[in-house]
Amino acid sequence: MPTHASFQPGEFCWVDLVAHDMQTAMEFYGELFGWTAEVQNTYGGPPYAMFMKDGAVVGGIGQMSDEMMGAGIPPMWNSYVATDDCEATEARARELGALVTVPTMEVPSMGKLAFFVDQEGASIACWQSTNDDGVPFLKGEHGSLSWNELMNRDTAGAKALYGGLFDWDFVAMPMGDTRYEMIKAGSVDAGGMMAMDGERFDGVPAHWLVYFQVDDGAQGVAAAEEAGATVMVPLTEIPVGRFSVLSDPQGAVFCLIELAG
């Protein structure tokens, strides 16, 4: 079972779901991917659990506060980028014009995190691990995180912000009429950025997507629908395989991807 225990600065290192109903969300994803949930000690903070599969970590899940739900904030998957200095990343985000929504805070015995919103409203987090041993993060298997992708319109602005914040480079990828950029963290293909051009994206705000790998795309979509998910983009062929965009029963958006070969 392949795992990844450490991440270089600029790599996506974590994802978690902030749910309106944590228990029913754990049941949905457990049924879909075979994940289990290990409830964590949050030292009086909001409930949080680790999603696990075959002894390895997949991501996390937390209960959204009543205040956030009352403000109309939808459930969502969050993407985290590794940094070796969370405070410095937060300060740089402010300099570059990002809105800091959660200033640097410590997660006891684990690390530090901060959240930002970019110029179009897409939310992203950074993570500084203080755990020298890291965690065995599942990679390359059914139910593991496969990809993180920014959907936006102001690609030039995003390059300036994220390039300055995480030292990312961007490489244009041929995708027909679609403007797509590969995000590079050094030599690593860290993620992607897709321009939301055309009427089909009218009303869709900028956001970060998370992709989870499945062995069979058609079976994965069918299982998700049976468990209560809604298909937003049907199974679609792309050069690296085929994918589908779905929303879970509470409305959190995620993707399934079956990789070619």
Beta strands, then each sheet from edge to edge (+ up, - down):
strand 1: 3-4
strand 2: 12-19
strand 3: 36-39
strand 4: 48-53
strand 5: 56-63
strand 6: 76-82
strand 7: 99-107
strand 8: 111-117
strand 9: 123-129
strand 10: 137-138
strand 11: 145-152
strand 12: 169-173
strand 13: 180-185
strand 14: 188-195
strand 15: 207-213
strand 16: 230-238
strand 17: 241-247
strand 18: 253-259
sheet 1: 1+ 10-
sheet 2: 3+ 4- 5+ 2+ 6- 9- 8+ 7-
sheet 3: 12+ 13- 14+ 11+ 15- 18- 17+ 16-
end
